[in-house]
Amino acid sequence: MANIAKNEPRTGEFFQLQPDARRGGKGHGVVFENEQALLMPPRLILQPSTGGFPPLRETPRLAHHPREGVPPEDLEGGMSGYWLVSERLRQVMEAVDREAFVFAGTDYRLADGSKGPTYVLCDVVRTVDALDEDASTLDLVISEDFEGGKYYGLTGEVRLAFKRDVLGSAHVFRLPFHGGVFCDRIFKDAVEDAGILTAKKSNGLWFYDMVNR
């Protein structure tokens, strides 16, 4: 019981971080123009199964196609397994938790072919087995169908308790039994302090509280 009390989940302390898909419409219109040239067969996406970046034979070439959607915000998904990240968000990521991320520069062009603002591809490469399952409320699925034999289902009532002593100085991380990215309040506050996340605009970032009641 002492351990459960130590890791008691608290509202506003830990979040799942993902691109904000709540804006509706087509989403962003950034097209990965040389994806096929960069793929490592038999992979269907650029991101390796182990995460990070494979050796890149050329710079990822991206372009905004207005017919496909709107210009990118600070965080976008769907880029061959990676996030698309603005320069100002990359600076926050590196300032708060450099070791959590890897980046690859891109040649991003606007619809008229001119050079666009700086965007990079990003992956979160830190995985920490830091979930206190006994102190958490979640759908814990035990099955040999999943790598490692289990999966953390995060639908319905969710109250995740993290082992703070295991996380240590980590502010952004993945869990071994879930595909998402998680962060703490320190990272969220840094994003807000940089003016990226405001009360009126998410600029593409969705911080979903891991204590949802």
C-alpha positions in Angstrom: 0.0 0.0 0.0 2.9 2.4 0.7 4.1 2.1 -2.9 0.6 2.8 -4.3 0.4 5.9 -2.1 3.8 7.1 -3.3 2.7 6.9 -7.0 -0.8 8.0 -6.6 -2.0 9.4 -9.9 -2.6 13.2 -9.9 -4.6 15.3 -12.3 -2.4 17.6 -14.4 0.9 15.8 -13.8 1.3 13.4 -16.8 -0.1 13.6 -20.3 -0.2 11.6 -23.5 1.2 13.9 -26.2 -0.1 13.6 -29.8 -0.9 15.7 -32.8 -4.2 17.5 -32.4 -6.7 15.9 -34.8 -9.6 17.8 -33.4 -9.5 20.7 -35.9 -11.5 18.7 -38.5 -11.1 19.0 -42.3 -8.4 17.4 -44.3 -5.6 18.1 -41.9 -2.2 19.2 -43.0 -1.3 19.1 -46.7 2.4 18.3 -46.4 3.4 15.6 -48.9 6.6 13.5 -48.5 7.8 13.7 -52.0 10.9 11.4 -51.9 9.6 8.8 -49.4 9.9 5.9 -51.8 13.6 6.8 -52.5 14.4 6.7 -48.8 12.5 3.5 -47.8 14.5 0.4 -46.7 12.6 -2.7 -48.1 10.6 -4.5 -47.0 9.5 -1.6 -44.7 6.4 0.3 -45.9 7.3 3.4 -43.9 10.6 5.1 -43.3 10.6 4.6 -39.5 12.4 1.3 -38.5 10.5 -1.0 -36.2 13.1 -0.1 -33.5 12.5 3.6 -33.9 14.9 6.4 -34.8 16.1 7.0 -38.3 17.7 4.7 -40.8 20.6 5.9 -42.8 19.2 8.6 -45.2 20.5 8.6 -48.7 19.2 12.1 -49.3 17.4 14.8 -47.4 13.7 14.2 -46.8 11.9 16.4 -49.3 8.5 17.8 -48.3 6.1 20.1 -49.9 2.8 21.7 -49.0 0.0 20.8 -51.5 -3.0 23.1 -50.8 -5.4 20.6 -52.3 -4.3 18.0 -49.7 -4.9 20.3 -46.7 -3.8 23.3 -44.7 -0.2 24.4 -43.9 1.4 22.5 -41.0 1.1 23.6 -37.4 3.8 23.1 -34.8 3.2 19.3 -34.5 1.8 17.0 -37.3 1.7 13.3 -37.7 1.5 10.9 -40.6 5.0 11.4 -42.0 6.1 7.8 -42.7 6.0 7.0 -38.9 7.4 10.3 -37.7 6.1 13.6 -36.4 6.7 16.8 -38.3 7.9 19.5 -35.9 8.4 23.2 -36.2 11.7 24.8 -35.4 10.3 26.6 -32.3 8.9 23.3 -30.9 12.2 21.5 -31.7 14.0 24.1 -29.6 11.7 23.4 -26.6 12.1 19.7 -27.0 15.9 20.0 -27.0 15.9 22.5 -24.1 13.7 20.4 -21.8 14.7 16.8 -22.7 17.3 16.5 -25.4 17.9 12.7 -25.0 14.2 11.9 -25.6 14.2 12.9 -29.2 16.0 12.4 -32.5 15.5 14.7 -35.5 16.2 14.7 -39.2 16.3 17.9 -41.2 14.1 18.4 -44.2 13.8 20.4 -47.4 10.3 21.8 -46.9 8.9 23.8 -49.8 5.7 25.9 -50.2 3.2 25.4 -52.9 5.0 27.8 -55.2 8.3 25.9 -54.8 9.9 28.5 -52.5 11.6 27.4 -49.3 9.2 27.2 -46.4 9.7 27.6 -42.7 12.1 25.2 -41.0 10.5 21.8 -40.1 12.1 18.6 -39.0 11.1 15.0 -38.7 11.1 13.8 -35.1 10.9 10.6 -33.2 10.7 9.9 -29.5 13.3 7.3 -28.8 13.3 6.9 -25.0 11.3 4.0 -23.6 10.9 3.6 -19.8 9.1 0.8 -18.0 7.7 3.3 -15.5 4.0 2.6 -15.2 2.9 1.5 -11.7 0.2 -1.0 -12.8 -1.0 -1.7 -9.3 -1.7 2.0 -8.7 -3.2 2.7 -12.1 -6.7 2.3 -13.6 -6.6 1.1 -17.2 -7.5 -1.8 -19.5 -4.5 -4.2 -19.0 -4.7 -6.7 -21.9 -2.7 -9.9 -21.4 -2.2 -11.8 -24.7 0.6 -13.5 -26.6 -0.7 -11.5 -29.6 1.2 -8.5 -28.2 5.0 -8.0 -28.1 5.9 -8.6 -24.5 2.7 -10.4 -23.8 0.5 -7.4 -22.7 -0.8 -4.1 -23.8 -2.0 -0.9 -22.0 -5.5 0.0 -23.3 -6.2 3.7 -22.6 -9.9 4.0 -23.4 -12.7 4.6 -20.9 -11.7 5.4 -17.4 -8.0 6.0 -17.2 -5.8 6.9 -14.2 -2.2 6.3 -14.8 0.3 6.2 -12.0 4.0 6.6 -12.9 7.0 5.5 -10.9 8.6 8.9 -10.4 11.8 7.3 -9.1 12.1 5.2 -12.3 11.5 8.2 -14.5 14.1 10.3 -12.8 14.9 13.3 -15.0 13.0 12.0 -18.0 10.2 14.4 -19.1 9.2 12.8 -22.4 9.1 9.0 -22.9 7.3 6.0 -24.3 6.1 3.0 -22.4 7.0 -0.6 -23.5 3.4 -1.8 -23.7 1.8 1.1 -25.5 2.6 2.9 -28.7 2.0 6.5 -27.6 4.2 9.3 -26.2 3.9 10.6 -22.7 5.2 13.7 -20.9 5.1 15.4 -17.6 3.9 18.9 -16.6 7.4 20.4 -16.9 7.4 19.7 -20.7 3.8 20.9 -21.1 4.6 24.1 -19.2 7.7 24.7 -21.4 5.5 24.5 -24.5 3.1 27.0 -23.0 5.9 29.3 -22.0 7.1 29.3 -25.6 3.7 30.5 -26.8 3.1 27.3 -28.8 0.1 26.1 -26.7 -2.4 28.8 -25.7 -5.9 28.9 -24.2 -7.3 29.7 -27.6 -5.1 27.6 -29.9 -3.3 24.2 -29.7 -1.0 24.8 -32.7 -1.2 21.1 -33.3 -0.4 19.7 -29.8 -2.8 17.8 -27.8 -1.9 17.0 -24.2 -4.4 14.4 -22.9 -4.4 14.2 -19.1 -3.6 10.6 -17.9 -6.0 11.1 -15.0 -9.2 11.7 -16.9 -11.7 12.0 -14.1 
